Amino acid sequence: MERNTLIAFAAGLTFALGLGISGMTRPDKVVNFLDLTGNWDPSLAFVMIGAIAVHFVAYRMVPRMGSPLFSERFGIPTRRDIDPRLVVGSAMFGIGWGLGGFCPGPALVSIIGGASSTLLFVGAMLAGMGLFEVFNRKVLQPIEARRYKAAK
Amino acid sequence: MENFTPYSALIGGTLIGLSASMMLLFSGRIAGISGIIGGLIRRPPDVLQRLAFIGGLVAGGLLLLGVYPETFTIGIERSPAAIVAAGLFVGFGTRLGNGCTSGHGVCGLSRLSPRSAVATVTFMASGALTALVVTQLFGGSI
């Protein structure tokens, strides 16, 4: 098996353990973080602080190596522009997150918990991603193509 | 704040940071979960790597089920219609906005990316507003 495949499996496993240990697989903990007026639970902020503290250091050091250990080059996003797509998409994601208490990672890990509501959420999430592909092909890409032509 | 679990949150967060750092160090990639799943539809050349990451997530879930099954508590009341709406919004929104809590919230903020900062503030704000509406107008169950 390719080494990067093994790394991806190990990283997914570590990620899932992090989510589970911190309780981020629990929609009630997520909703109690987002709802500032109720039984406020700041745990989610501490999860992010822990994760960012580690990854911030990694990000300062690793790219200086020139290339990753098992791959030829880094694939790190470089865009810095703020476009309507980013803001509207993130706002939509937040609505779903606040409503269901799941974001994509915890939802996938929680499939194992076997709750029918989790399976329903994951099914709807995959359908939403599929709908985006259609929207992207039929609406976003033609708009971008027109803009590109006009700019030329 | 009796539900606040700072130690397990920091330990779990550290593991998430280590996972993202492994992806960066060995494969040079971002551990953005919505992108890893959503990108599969386009049949990319790295399909095995994506499936392996998802397989790791599920394997981690199995391990958790064995040692810490309480972590699969749902704890909130939601109708099937609300769950479907939530899933559709999460799926569509993360793809439109190019990322979720992992890609923008953890990886992007660690990189000090302005795009990820705007995305994170936006989904935190709309998530907080949604949670507020559910608690205040619907009494916590919708």
Interface residues (C-beta under 8 A of the other chain):
Chain A: E2 R3 N4 T5 L6 I7 A8 F9 A10 A11 G12 L13 T14 F15 A16 L17 G18 L19 G20 I21 S22 G23 M24 T25 R26 P27 D28 K29 V31 N32 L34 D35 L36 T37 G38 N39 W40 D41 P42 S43 L44 F46 V47 M48 I49 G50 A51 I52 A53 V54 H55 F56 A58 Y59 V62 S67 P68 L69 F70 S71 R73 F74 G75 I76 P77 R79 R80 D81 I82 R85 L86 V87 V88 G89 S90 A91 M92 F93 G94 I95 G96 W97 G98 L99 G100 G101 F102 C103 P104 G105 A107 L108 V109 S110 I111 I112 G113 G114 A115 S117 T118 L120 F121 V122 G123 A124 M125 L126 A127 G128 M129 G130 L131 F132 E133 F135 N136
Chain B: M1 E2 N3 F4 T5 P6 S8 A9 L10 I11 G12 G13 T14 L15 I16 G17 L18 S19 A20 S21 M22 M23 L24 L25 F26 S27 G28 R29 I30 A31 I33 S34 I37 G38 I41 R42 D46 L48 Q49 R50 A52 F53 I54 G55 G56 L57 V58 A59 G60 G61 L62 L63 L64 L65 Y68 P69 T71 F72 T73 I74 G75 I76 R78 P80 A82 I83 V84 A85 A86 G87 L88 F89 V90 G91 F92 G93 T94 R95 L96 G97 N98 G99 C100 T101 S102 H104 G105 V106 C107 G108 L109 S110 R111 S113 P114 R115 V118 A119 T120 T122 F123 M124 A125 S126 G127 A128 L129 T130 A131 L132 V134 T135 Q136 G140 I142
